[in-house]
Amino acid sequence: MGKKILVVDDSRTIRQQVSFTLSKAGYVVVEAEDGVGGIEKLRSEEGIAMVISDVNMPNMDGLEMVETIGKDDAINKVPIIMLTTEGSGDLINRAKAAGAKGWLVKPFEPDQLIAAVTKLAG
């Protein structure tokens, strides 16, 4: 069984596209609809190797989620990639300062996503 990847996005379509791409590459995918759900899954699911998160979501956005994860020693070792329509330098810098390891812009190229996941999650 492949490594477990958590996909956090409020768009069911995006979650399905990312899940399909990762599943074809041999990864196991867990999903959450917002940052609150993402943190809950990260704390409750064993063995999550990586998080892929949108920025703009209700309840808790992706940047708030990354900042919250970064302050929690129990879960802050998991690499995070932001997958978003946003390309602002300020947002990218904020995400990196909070601990995000990468930034991909939607729509994503499946090969580019797999390459980033392979590099960071193995």
HELIX and SHEET records of a PDB file:
HELIX    1   1 ARG A   12  LYS A   24  1                                  13    
HELIX    2   2 GLY A   35  SER A   44  1                                  10    
HELIX    3   3 GLY A   62  GLY A   70  1                                   9    
HELIX    4   4 GLY A   89  ALA A   98  1                                  10    
HELIX    5   5 PRO A  110  ALA A  121  1                                  12    
SHEET    1   A 5 VAL A  28  ALA A  32  0                                        
SHEET    2   A 5 LYS A   4  VAL A   8  1                                        
SHEET    3   A 5 ILE A  48  SER A  53  1                                        
SHEET    4   A 5 ILE A  80  THR A  84  1                                        
SHEET    5   A 5 GLY A 102  VAL A 105  1                                        
END                                                                             
